[in-house]
Amino acid sequence: MRILWLFLAAAVAAATPVAEDAGERAYAHVVALAGAAPRPAGTEAERRGVDYVAARLREMGYRVEVVAFPFPYFETLKVGLEVTSPVRIALNPRALVYSPSTEGVLAAPLVFGALGRPDDFRAVDVQGRVALVQRGEITFLEKVENAARAGARAVVVYNHEPGPLVGTLTRRSSVPAVTISREEGLRLRDLLAQGPVLVSLVVDTRLETRTSHNVVATLAGRDGGRVLLGAHVDSVEGSPGANDNASGVGAALEAARLLRAQPPPWTVEVVAFGAEELGLFGSEAYARSERVRGLRAMLNLDMVGVGPRLLVGNTGSDRRVVDAALDAARRLGVRLEARRMGASDHVPFERAGVPAAMLHRPDDPNYHSPEDTPDKVRPDLLDPVVRLAAAVLRSPSVVAGPGTLQPTAFR
């Protein structure tokens, strides 16, 4: 009965006055977005999410554009990894995003390549073998390309913390690459310590150019300043994406409602980015466009509905938005910690010279898994994020600065 009410609440959200409990309203959006299926970039499910967000913002009175952009689509069709000697063990791999296919079954000896650094491969013979490496210190792509240059036919990356691992190479790699859990990685290392290990690997993937979309909603202000509130609408393959990132979208929608009811003097944009999970493509498309001209600040909401800690942070030295969030949190009585944080949609804006930051809750045991479902998201954790986001975008400190960026300078 509660779930039915939440679906109805999402459908009539714009017709209802601003509610005291913004968290419940944000949660209704989480259910509407993540209650059915995953929303991988470039799929019909992602487009349904885009249409949902656009409809809600239009109902609030925002001027809404849906902006298409191309991106490199990736899909895993089949993946398998098995130890064939000295014992038979079926493992549970996941293809790294943008891994090429193996073109059939790849059978080869396994060798341990430590962290996958160049020096690690100089210490072992990986020619014609499958390299087993541990996550950490350098990127997945660097590990895979280092192994390929040393002669490896494929790479298996195991997690450095408990549980499975989902990751992206950011572009097509030279050889196939998959991930496994820490537990499976340590089991393979134990076997290697006892003697030679043979494995068979199958990777079948699809890489092609597809279209995703950004929803750009504008609430025009009286002066020339402009600030942006963003959250990505897509999810990874196989995950409903309730916390990652229907929670951020739901919180952004309800912050948009608060801003519509009590608008600041400057222009507010609320943006739902597409194709974040495969490489920040939606935010990159915005940050490389003419739209970035005059933008004074950007606040990103990513994974804000699970976990006791609420963080704010960015990757650079401009703390304007971080400090505005900390100040607003003190005024609202919201506990907020500052940390250095990247790997989300605020990063392309920072690279473009726009002051930016992210609100994020880091402690989600169901991250990028089929268990990232709406029942794991807590409305009481969404509520302070909604109020805090609206307060930050109303803060005069975030519109300070000339706002005369040149987008061609960072293409």
Kinemage of the C-alpha trace (Angstrom):
@kinemage 1
@onewidth
@group {chain A} dominant
@subgroup {mainchain}
@vectorlist {calphas} color= white
{ca met a 1} P 0.000 0.000 0.000
{ca arg a 2} L 2.895 2.364 0.838
{ca ile a 3} L 4.508 1.712 -2.558
{ca leu a 4} L 1.237 2.484 -4.369
{ca trp a 5} L 0.952 5.767 -2.463
{ca leu a 6} L 4.520 6.700 -3.418
{ca phe a 7} L 3.848 6.151 -7.127
{ca leu a 8} L 0.772 8.348 -6.865
{ca ala a 9} L 2.706 10.977 -4.931
{ca ala a 10} L 5.313 11.203 -7.681
{ca ala a 11} L 2.634 11.556 -10.362
{ca val a 12} L 0.883 14.477 -8.659
{ca ala a 13} L 3.974 16.121 -7.143
{ca ala a 14} L 3.658 19.383 -9.061
{ca ala a 15} L 0.027 19.901 -8.091
{ca thr a 16} L 0.834 19.751 -4.362
{ca pro a 17} L 2.110 22.703 -2.309
{ca val a 18} L 5.656 22.491 -0.977
{ca ala a 19} L 5.623 19.799 1.716
{ca glu a 20} L 7.329 20.084 5.081
{ca asp a 21} L 8.869 16.628 4.605
{ca ala a 22} L 10.935 17.061 1.464
{ca gly a 23} L 12.545 13.677 2.083
{ca glu a 24} L 9.309 11.762 1.527
{ca arg a 25} L 8.647 13.678 -1.672
{ca ala a 26} L 12.180 13.007 -2.900
{ca tyr a 27} L 11.726 9.343 -2.031
{ca ala a 28} L 8.621 9.187 -4.212
{ca his a 29} L 10.819 10.145 -7.149
{ca val a 30} L 13.311 7.413 -6.193
{ca val a 31} L 10.557 4.808 -6.372
{ca ala a 32} L 9.267 6.152 -9.677
{ca leu a 33} L 12.740 6.103 -11.243
{ca ala a 34} L 14.230 2.928 -9.740
{ca gly a 35} L 11.211 0.783 -8.980
{ca ala a 36} L 11.133 -1.016 -12.341
{ca ala a 37} L 14.477 -1.656 -14.057
{ca pro a 38} L 18.068 -0.439 -14.437
{ca arg a 39} L 18.644 2.704 -16.534
{ca pro a 40} L 21.902 2.135 -18.459
{ca ala a 41} L 22.931 5.023 -20.681
{ca gly a 42} L 21.619 4.906 -24.224
{ca thr a 43} L 18.686 2.594 -23.454
{ca glu a 44} L 14.929 3.093 -23.477
{ca ala a 45} L 14.962 2.808 -19.684
{ca glu a 46} L 17.316 5.772 -19.399
{ca arg a 47} L 15.110 7.747 -21.800
{ca arg a 48} L 12.044 6.990 -19.636
{ca gly a 49} L 13.965 8.420 -16.677
{ca val a 50} L 14.835 11.509 -18.707
{ca asp a 51} L 11.190 11.986 -19.702
{ca tyr a 52} L 10.052 11.572 -16.093
{ca val a 53} L 12.441 14.255 -14.831
{ca ala a 54} L 11.569 16.631 -17.677
{ca ala a 55} L 7.846 16.239 -16.986
{ca arg a 56} L 8.213 16.930 -13.259
{ca leu a 57} L 10.273 20.072 -13.869
{ca arg a 58} L 7.827 21.381 -16.489
{ca glu a 59} L 4.994 20.881 -14.005
{ca met a 60} L 6.914 23.025 -11.515
{ca gly a 61} L 7.099 25.880 -14.020
{ca tyr a 62} L 10.692 25.500 -15.229
{ca arg a 63} L 11.589 26.031 -18.876
{ca val a 64} L 12.856 22.598 -19.938
{ca glu a 65} L 15.101 21.473 -22.790
{ca val a 66} L 16.122 17.877 -23.488
{ca val a 67} L 19.554 18.032 -25.102
{ca ala a 68} L 20.874 15.024 -27.022
{ca phe a 69} L 24.562 14.107 -27.244
{ca pro a 70} L 26.481 11.118 -28.680
{ca phe a 71} L 28.574 8.830 -26.492
{ca pro a 72} L 30.360 5.461 -26.774
{ca tyr a 73} L 27.790 2.883 -25.666
{ca phe a 74} L 28.956 -0.318 -23.994
{ca glu a 75} L 27.063 -3.508 -23.186
{ca thr a 76} L 28.172 -6.845 -21.767
{ca leu a 77} L 26.596 -9.692 -23.739
{ca lys a 78} L 28.457 -12.559 -22.087
{ca val a 79} L 31.311 -12.951 -19.631
{ca gly a 80} L 32.796 -16.032 -17.985
{ca leu a 81} L 35.993 -16.987 -16.168
{ca glu a 82} L 36.948 -20.478 -15.043
{ca val a 83} L 39.996 -22.135 -13.539
{ca thr a 84} L 40.588 -25.311 -15.559
{ca ser a 85} L 43.761 -26.583 -13.822
{ca pro a 86} L 44.849 -27.738 -11.253
{ca val a 87} L 41.150 -27.759 -10.209
{ca arg a 88} L 37.958 -26.553 -11.891
{ca ile a 89} L 36.504 -23.416 -10.329
{ca ala a 90} L 33.807 -21.235 -11.888
{ca leu a 91} L 34.307 -17.574 -10.938
{ca asn a 92} L 31.988 -14.548 -11.151
{ca pro a 93} L 33.617 -11.930 -13.370
{ca arg a 94} L 32.276 -8.630 -14.665
{ca ala a 95} L 33.599 -7.059 -17.840
{ca leu a 96} L 35.297 -3.719 -17.316
{ca val a 97} L 33.379 -1.086 -19.251
{ca tyr a 98} L 34.904 -0.665 -22.739
{ca ser a 99} L 36.650 -4.023 -22.639
{ca pro a 100} L 36.905 -5.630 -26.096
{ca ser a 101} L 35.718 -9.198 -26.688
{ca thr a 102} L 37.913 -12.298 -26.564
{ca glu a 103} L 36.599 -13.563 -29.936
{ca gly a 104} L 35.742 -16.941 -28.484
{ca val a 105} L 37.289 -18.784 -25.539
{ca leu a 106} L 40.698 -17.545 -24.436
{ca ala a 107} L 42.639 -20.310 -22.650
{ca ala a 108} L 45.994 -19.389 -21.095
{ca pro a 109} L 48.167 -19.636 -17.966
{ca leu a 110} L 47.493 -17.149 -15.183
{ca val a 111} L 50.249 -14.981 -13.695
{ca phe a 112} L 50.177 -12.520 -10.789
{ca gly a 113} L 51.122 -8.977 -11.780
{ca ala a 114} L 50.795 -7.229 -8.401
{ca leu a 115} L 49.283 -3.738 -8.938
{ca gly a 116} L 49.794 -3.755 -12.700
{ca arg a 117} L 52.542 -1.126 -12.783
{ca pro a 118} L 55.302 -1.301 -15.429
{ca asp a 119} L 57.845 -2.456 -12.849
{ca asp a 120} L 55.465 -5.211 -11.717
{ca phe a 121} L 55.397 -6.668 -15.233
{ca arg a 122} L 59.163 -6.422 -15.629
{ca ala a 123} L 59.420 -8.783 -12.663
{ca val a 124} L 57.288 -11.575 -14.214
{ca asp a 125} L 56.753 -13.194 -17.606
{ca val a 126} L 53.255 -12.326 -18.827
{ca gln a 127} L 53.817 -12.987 -22.528
{ca gly a 128} L 50.780 -14.906 -23.863
{ca arg a 129} L 49.250 -15.169 -20.385
{ca val a 130} L 46.342 -13.739 -18.418
{ca ala a 131} L 47.519 -11.197 -15.845
{ca leu a 132} L 45.898 -11.145 -12.393
{ca val a 133} L 46.308 -7.707 -10.786
{ca gln a 134} L 44.992 -5.996 -7.685
{ca arg a 135} L 42.888 -2.849 -7.760
{ca gly a 136} L 44.579 0.311 -6.521
{ca glu a 137} L 47.238 3.005 -7.028
{ca ile a 138} L 46.748 3.446 -10.809
{ca thr a 139} L 43.673 3.405 -13.061
{ca phe a 140} L 42.122 0.287 -14.552
{ca leu a 141} L 43.141 1.433 -18.027
{ca glu a 142} L 46.760 1.929 -16.972
{ca lys a 143} L 46.863 -1.575 -15.482
{ca val a 144} L 45.412 -3.142 -18.616
{ca glu a 145} L 47.607 -1.222 -21.054
{ca asn a 146} L 50.733 -1.958 -18.991
{ca ala a 147} L 49.854 -5.655 -19.127
{ca ala a 148} L 49.161 -5.515 -22.871
{ca arg a 149} L 52.523 -3.854 -23.559
{ca ala a 150} L 54.191 -6.644 -21.577
{ca gly a 151} L 52.484 -9.228 -23.796
{ca ala a 152} L 49.443 -10.270 -21.746
{ca arg a 153} L 46.426 -11.562 -23.675
{ca ala a 154} L 43.900 -10.439 -21.032
{ca val a 155} L 43.688 -8.947 -17.534
{ca val a 156} L 41.738 -9.907 -14.422
{ca val a 157} L 41.489 -7.157 -11.767
{ca tyr a 158} L 40.471 -8.196 -8.261
{ca asn a 159} L 39.033 -5.841 -5.663
{ca his a 160} L 41.162 -4.528 -2.803
{ca glu a 161} L 38.155 -4.559 -0.463
{ca pro a 162} L 35.461 -7.164 0.199
{ca gly a 163} L 32.837 -7.687 -2.483
{ca pro a 164} L 32.567 -7.509 -6.268
{ca leu a 165} L 33.961 -4.708 -8.407
{ca val a 166} L 32.358 -2.641 -11.182
{ca gly a 167} L 34.639 -0.308 -13.102
{ca thr a 168} L 35.269 1.500 -16.366
{ca leu a 169} L 38.328 1.772 -18.546
{ca thr a 170} L 36.977 5.100 -19.912
{ca arg a 171} L 37.884 3.959 -23.458
{ca arg a 172} L 38.432 0.737 -25.387
{ca ser a 173} L 41.483 -1.171 -24.129
{ca ser a 174} L 44.021 -3.168 -26.127
{ca val a 175} L 43.099 -6.516 -24.538
{ca pro a 176} L 39.998 -7.888 -22.766
{ca ala a 177} L 39.681 -7.084 -19.070
{ca val a 178} L 37.355 -8.263 -16.313
{ca thr a 179} L 36.970 -7.768 -12.572
{ca ile a 180} L 36.372 -10.229 -9.744
{ca ser a 181} L 35.828 -9.917 -6.006
{ca arg a 182} L 38.621 -9.682 -3.474
{ca glu a 183} L 37.705 -13.109 -2.171
{ca glu a 184} L 38.036 -14.721 -5.608
{ca gly a 185} L 41.260 -12.844 -6.298
{ca leu a 186} L 42.861 -14.096 -3.104
{ca arg a 187} L 41.743 -17.627 -3.933
{ca leu a 188} L 43.516 -17.395 -7.295
{ca arg a 189} L 46.643 -16.095 -5.591
{ca asp a 190} L 46.582 -19.069 -3.212
{ca leu a 191} L 46.409 -21.424 -6.195
{ca leu a 192} L 49.288 -19.630 -7.918
{ca ala a 193} L 51.402 -20.003 -4.781
{ca gln a 194} L 51.001 -23.787 -5.114
{ca gly a 195} L 51.930 -24.028 -8.807
{ca pro a 196} L 50.787 -23.286 -12.384
{ca val a 197} L 47.174 -22.242 -12.925
{ca leu a 198} L 45.296 -22.403 -16.232
{ca val a 199} L 42.169 -20.328 -16.882
{ca ser a 200} L 39.618 -19.910 -19.648
{ca leu a 201} L 38.035 -16.511 -20.267
{ca val a 202} L 35.086 -15.487 -22.425
{ca val a 203} L 34.196 -11.828 -22.940
{ca asp a 204} L 31.544 -10.747 -25.454
{ca thr a 205} L 30.779 -7.036 -25.492
{ca arg a 206} L 29.101 -4.461 -27.699
{ca leu a 207} L 30.705 -1.070 -28.332
{ca glu a 208} L 28.910 1.441 -30.546
{ca thr a 209} L 27.948 5.103 -30.690
{ca arg a 210} L 24.546 5.891 -29.174
{ca thr a 211} L 22.625 8.932 -27.989
{ca ser a 212} L 21.942 9.985 -24.423
{ca his a 213} L 20.251 13.130 -23.122
{ca asn a 214} L 20.641 15.885 -20.552
{ca val a 215} L 17.535 17.504 -19.080
{ca val a 216} L 18.268 21.234 -18.670
{ca ala a 217} L 15.601 23.131 -16.709
{ca thr a 218} L 15.844 26.892 -16.212
{ca leu a 219} L 14.296 29.189 -13.620
{ca ala a 220} L 15.124 32.681 -14.887
{ca gly a 221} L 16.356 35.241 -12.374
{ca arg a 222} L 16.383 39.020 -12.342
{ca asp a 223} L 20.159 39.456 -12.676
{ca gly a 224} L 22.842 37.952 -14.886
{ca gly a 225} L 24.218 35.357 -12.491
{ca arg a 226} L 23.532 31.658 -13.072
{ca val a 227} L 24.064 28.566 -10.883
{ca leu a 228} L 23.486 24.882 -11.608
{ca leu a 229} L 22.208 21.944 -9.554
{ca gly a 230} L 22.928 18.571 -11.158
{ca ala a 231} L 22.490 14.816 -10.694
{ca his a 232} L 22.891 11.910 -13.093
{ca val a 233} L 19.827 9.929 -14.114
{ca asp a 234} L 21.459 6.775 -15.517
{ca ser a 235} L 22.509 3.624 -13.644
{ca val a 236} L 25.004 0.850 -14.266
{ca glu a 237} L 23.999 -2.391 -16.002
{ca gly a 238} L 22.164 -4.766 -13.714
{ca ser a 239} L 21.436 -2.275 -10.934
{ca pro a 240} L 18.130 -0.453 -10.355
{ca gly a 241} L 20.214 2.537 -9.277
{ca ala a 242} L 18.003 3.664 -6.399
{ca asn a 243} L 20.754 5.311 -4.393
{ca asp a 244} L 23.057 5.635 -7.432
{ca asn a 245} L 21.547 7.875 -8.514
{ca ala a 246} L 17.760 8.132 -8.302
{ca ser a 247} L 18.405 9.516 -4.805
{ca gly a 248} L 20.371 12.454 -6.231
{ca val a 249} L 17.757 13.109 -8.917
{ca gly a 250} L 14.911 12.929 -6.397
{ca ala a 251} L 16.683 15.329 -4.055
{ca ala a 252} L 17.439 17.693 -6.947
{ca leu a 253} L 13.783 17.690 -8.020
{ca glu a 254} L 12.607 18.608 -4.543
{ca ala a 255} L 15.311 21.249 -4.163
{ca ala a 256} L 14.049 22.629 -7.491
{ca arg a 257} L 10.567 22.839 -5.952
{ca leu a 258} L 11.888 24.788 -2.957
{ca leu a 259} L 13.819 27.120 -5.240
{ca arg a 260} L 10.712 27.682 -7.380
{ca ala a 261} L 8.723 28.618 -4.270
{ca gln a 262} L 11.413 31.006 -2.981
{ca pro a 263} L 13.704 31.836 -5.918
{ca pro a 264} L 17.016 33.667 -5.559
{ca pro a 265} L 17.654 36.792 -7.675
{ca trp a 266} L 19.917 34.875 -10.064
{ca thr a 267} L 19.060 32.205 -12.621
{ca val a 268} L 18.924 28.576 -11.473
{ca glu a 269} L 19.448 25.600 -13.765
{ca val a 270} L 18.538 22.065 -12.683
{ca val a 271} L 20.211 19.444 -14.881
{ca ala a 272} L 19.733 15.669 -15.001
{ca phe a 273} L 22.827 14.311 -16.717
{ca gly a 274} L 22.854 11.227 -18.913
{ca ala a 275} L 25.664 8.698 -19.351
{ca glu a 276} L 27.546 9.473 -16.135
{ca glu a 277} L 28.322 5.886 -15.272
{ca leu a 278} L 30.206 5.185 -18.500
{ca gly a 279} L 32.465 8.215 -18.214
{ca leu a 280} L 30.756 11.509 -17.223
{ca phe a 281} L 29.647 12.029 -20.817
{ca gly a 282} L 26.564 14.143 -20.068
{ca ser a 283} L 28.368 16.586 -17.808
{ca glu a 284} L 31.296 16.693 -20.255
{ca ala a 285} L 28.874 17.548 -23.069
{ca tyr a 286} L 27.475 20.439 -21.031
{ca ala a 287} L 30.858 21.692 -19.811
{ca arg a 288} L 32.272 21.699 -23.363
{ca ser a 289} L 29.308 23.596 -24.792
{ca glu a 290} L 28.492 27.285 -25.018
{ca arg a 291} L 26.097 26.776 -22.094
{ca val a 292} L 29.006 26.992 -19.671
{ca arg a 293} L 29.484 30.696 -20.435
{ca gly a 294} L 28.405 32.821 -17.472
{ca leu a 295} L 27.934 29.846 -15.131
{ca arg a 296} L 29.027 30.887 -11.631
{ca ala a 297} L 28.758 27.629 -9.666
{ca met a 298} L 27.717 23.975 -9.864
{ca leu a 299} L 26.498 21.639 -7.102
{ca asn a 300} L 26.292 17.907 -7.846
{ca leu a 301} L 24.165 15.374 -5.922
{ca asp a 302} L 25.351 11.773 -6.195
{ca met a 303} L 24.303 8.913 -3.884
{ca val a 304} L 22.632 10.822 -1.054
{ca gly a 305} L 20.047 8.365 0.316
{ca val a 306} L 22.082 5.654 2.097
{ca gly a 307} L 24.675 5.922 4.869
{ca pro a 308} L 25.015 8.030 8.007
{ca arg a 309} L 27.747 10.412 6.790
{ca leu a 310} L 27.074 13.350 4.469
{ca leu a 311} L 30.139 14.744 2.690
{ca val a 312} L 30.862 17.747 0.522
{ca gly a 313} L 33.947 18.030 -1.633
{ca asn a 314} L 35.632 18.508 -4.968
{ca thr a 315} L 38.979 17.907 -6.667
{ca gly a 316} L 40.455 21.399 -6.894
{ca ser a 317} L 41.503 24.360 -4.811
{ca asp a 318} L 38.412 26.562 -5.385
{ca arg a 319} L 36.382 26.003 -2.222
{ca arg a 320} L 33.635 28.530 -2.948
{ca val a 321} L 30.843 25.958 -3.245
{ca val a 322} L 32.306 23.711 -0.532
{ca asp a 323} L 32.431 26.611 1.918
{ca ala a 324} L 28.916 27.733 0.966
{ca ala a 325} L 27.668 24.221 1.730
{ca leu a 326} L 29.473 24.082 5.078
{ca asp a 327} L 28.063 27.481 6.026
{ca ala a 328} L 24.526 26.488 4.993
{ca ala a 329} L 24.840 23.209 6.913
{ca arg a 330} L 25.752 25.077 10.096
{ca arg a 331} L 22.728 27.349 9.694
{ca leu a 332} L 20.402 24.405 9.029
{ca gly a 333} L 21.828 22.171 11.755
{ca val a 334} L 22.946 19.540 9.197
{ca arg a 335} L 26.090 17.554 9.984
{ca leu a 336} L 28.412 17.853 6.985
{ca glu a 337} L 32.071 16.900 6.515
{ca ala a 338} L 34.431 18.211 3.837
{ca arg a 339} L 36.483 15.676 1.862
{ca arg a 340} L 38.342 15.628 -1.437
{ca met a 341} L 36.024 13.875 -3.930
{ca gly a 342} L 36.047 13.292 -7.681
{ca ala a 343} L 34.678 10.690 -10.104
{ca ser a 344} L 31.305 12.363 -10.661
{ca asp a 345} L 29.606 15.089 -12.672
{ca his a 346} L 31.128 18.065 -10.863
{ca val a 347} L 34.597 17.192 -12.218
{ca pro a 348} L 34.083 18.380 -15.848
{ca phe a 349} L 32.861 21.712 -14.474
{ca glu a 350} L 35.935 22.068 -12.280
{ca arg a 351} L 38.111 21.340 -15.301
{ca ala a 352} L 36.213 24.087 -17.126
{ca gly a 353} L 37.029 26.558 -14.372
{ca val a 354} L 33.556 26.598 -12.798
{ca pro a 355} L 33.518 26.456 -8.970
{ca ala a 356} L 31.842 23.127 -8.197
{ca ala a 357} L 31.327 20.547 -5.467
{ca met a 358} L 29.439 17.338 -4.729
{ca leu a 359} L 27.167 16.234 -1.886
{ca his a 360} L 27.583 12.496 -1.307
{ca arg a 361} L 26.988 9.747 1.261
{ca pro a 362} L 29.882 7.254 0.976
{ca asp a 363} L 28.736 4.237 2.985
{ca asp a 364} L 26.538 2.152 0.660
{ca pro a 365} L 27.055 -1.640 0.840
{ca asn a 366} L 24.856 -2.126 -2.265
{ca tyr a 367} L 26.774 0.217 -4.557
{ca his a 368} L 26.542 -0.835 -8.232
{ca ser a 369} L 24.680 -4.030 -7.377
{ca pro a 370} L 21.221 -5.529 -8.014
{ca glu a 371} L 20.460 -4.778 -4.353
{ca asp a 372} L 20.521 -0.994 -4.901
{ca thr a 373} L 16.734 -0.876 -4.637
{ca pro a 374} L 14.328 1.814 -3.353
{ca asp a 375} L 13.718 0.038 -0.048
{ca lys a 376} L 17.379 0.696 0.898
{ca val a 377} L 16.986 4.479 0.499
{ca arg a 378} L 15.873 6.461 3.571
{ca pro a 379} L 13.656 9.533 3.192
{ca asp a 380} L 15.055 11.015 6.408
{ca leu a 381} L 18.519 11.041 4.807
{ca leu a 382} L 17.211 12.717 1.658
{ca asp a 383} L 15.493 15.545 3.567
{ca pro a 384} L 18.638 17.406 4.748
{ca val a 385} L 20.189 17.073 1.291
{ca val a 386} L 17.152 18.730 -0.319
{ca arg a 387} L 17.189 21.613 2.145
{ca leu a 388} L 20.965 21.990 1.967
{ca ala a 389} L 21.073 21.996 -1.846
{ca ala a 390} L 18.418 24.711 -2.040
{ca ala a 391} L 20.265 26.781 0.578
{ca val a 392} L 23.575 26.523 -1.282
{ca leu a 393} L 22.062 27.703 -4.563
{ca arg a 394} L 20.472 30.660 -2.730
{ca ser a 395} L 23.802 31.633 -1.171
{ca pro a 396} L 25.187 34.955 -2.523
{ca ser a 397} L 28.737 33.616 -2.171
{ca val a 398} L 28.241 31.073 -4.979
{ca val a 399} L 27.514 33.743 -7.585
{ca ala a 400} L 30.640 35.760 -6.805
{ca gly a 401} L 33.103 36.027 -9.684
{ca pro a 402} L 33.055 37.216 -13.287
{ca gly a 403} L 31.469 34.122 -14.866
{ca thr a 404} L 33.110 34.708 -18.258
{ca leu a 405} L 34.515 31.245 -19.044
{ca gln a 406} L 35.618 30.342 -22.556
{ca pro a 407} L 34.484 26.782 -23.398
{ca thr a 408} L 36.903 26.372 -26.307
{ca ala a 409} L 39.851 26.663 -23.917
{ca phe a 410} L 39.358 23.190 -22.477
{ca arg a 411} L 38.210 21.072 -25.390
